[in-house]
């Protein structure tokens, strides 16, 4: 399958499109599925996610985009999102405001990308941050100061030189 099928019932709460050949997610691609809580798009060939791709999903809690071909973090404005999986892509940079709209985010998984540094993240609800298997060398003072709910931090298999 190379695109999102148009005949999915509108009342679905979960959509699993993993292990397909989808390359692009267009604007409002899922907006008609207003009951959607769980969207799985892992193991595709997604390299482009348009702005507003996940807009109109007021109940979305879990989004799996790992093992694709993303080089940047898509714009996400889904305030209900709690768990975001972006591992095994080619993401190099975390934009400072990338997660500002995600006011309920608890899990952020960026495992196995090519990140070299971590910006100061301001996600007070974040409980688990997975950054293992990247190229992170330095953690700056204050990087995790705003992560007041953080309980699990994974930094394994990086190139860390010191701990602040």
C-alpha positions, 0 to 999 in steps of 0.5 A: 500500500502506497497511500492512505485508503479512503474507505476506512470507517470514520468511527475507528479509534485505531488505525495500523498502517505499519509495514507499507510503502507510504512515502508522504502524509498530506495535510489533514490526512486523518482529520475525518477520523475524529475518534482516533486515539492510536495511529501506527505508521511505523516501517513505511518509507515516510519522508514528508509529513505536511504541516497539519497532517495530524490536525483535527484529531482531538483524541489522538494519544499515541503516534508511531512514526518510527522506522521511516525516512524522516530527517526532521520532526514534523509539525505537531499540534495535537494537544491530546498526544501522550506518546510519540515514537520517532525512533529509527529515522534520520532526524538530526536536529530537535527544533527548540519549539518542536513540542510546544503544542504537545501539552500532554506528552508523556513519552518521547522516543527519538532512539536511533537517529543522528542527533548530536545535541539536545536542546533545552526541552520545555515539556513539563508532562514528559515522563520518559525520554529515549535518546539512545543510539544517537551521536550525542556528545555533550549535554549542556547545563540546564538541558533537562531543567524544565522536565519536572515530571521526567522519570526515565531517561535513556542516553545509552549508545551515544558519544557522551564525553561528560555529564554536567 
